[in-house]
Amino acid sequence: MADIPNPAQFLNEAWLELKKSTWLSRQQAIGSTGVVLTLVAIVAVYIAGVDFLLSLIMGALLGR
């Protein structure tokens, strides 16, 4: 049976690892968020367009 790790030791090690991380600046985070939101919007419009075209094609094929 595996040993149950010490929660305090785990939290201490997790905190030490977080201190090693490099974090984005506020400006970088805002810029990255803008890029992600723009790409999500573009993909959403593309998928909506494909869905609309396929609906038209299926409607024509099924005579609706």
C-alpha positions in Angstrom: 0.0 0.0 0.0 1.4 3.4 -1.0 2.4 5.9 1.7 0.0 8.8 2.2 2.0 12.0 1.4 2.2 14.8 4.0 -0.2 17.6 2.8 2.0 20.3 4.4 5.1 19.0 2.5 3.1 18.8 -0.7 1.9 22.5 -0.4 5.4 23.6 0.5 6.8 21.9 -2.6 4.0 23.2 -4.8 4.7 26.8 -3.5 8.4 26.4 -4.3 7.6 25.3 -7.8 5.3 28.2 -8.3 8.1 30.6 -7.2 10.3 29.2 -10.0 7.7 30.0 -12.7 7.9 33.1 -14.8 4.6 34.9 -15.2 3.4 37.1 -18.0 3.3 40.8 -17.5 -0.2 42.4 -17.4 0.3 43.8 -21.0 1.4 40.4 -22.3 -1.7 38.7 -20.7 -4.0 41.3 -22.2 -2.5 40.9 -25.6 -2.6 37.1 -25.5 -6.2 37.2 -24.3 -7.1 39.5 -27.3 -5.5 37.1 -29.7 -7.4 34.1 -28.2 -10.7 35.9 -28.3 -10.2 37.0 -31.9 -9.3 33.5 -33.0 -12.3 32.1 -31.2 -14.6 34.6 -32.9 -13.1 33.8 -36.3 -13.5 30.0 -35.8 -17.1 30.5 -34.6 -18.0 32.5 -37.7 -16.4 29.9 -39.9 -18.2 27.0 -38.2 -21.5 28.9 -38.3 -21.0 29.6 -42.1 -20.2 25.9 -42.8 -23.2 24.8 -40.7 -25.5 27.3 -42.7 -24.2 26.1 -46.1 -24.6 22.4 -45.1 -28.1 23.1 -43.9 -29.0 24.7 -47.2 -27.5 21.8 -49.1 -29.3 19.2 -47.0 -32.5 21.2 -47.3 -32.2 21.2 -51.1 -31.4 17.5 -51.2 -34.3 16.6 -49.0 -36.7 18.9 -50.7 -37.5 21.2 -47.7 
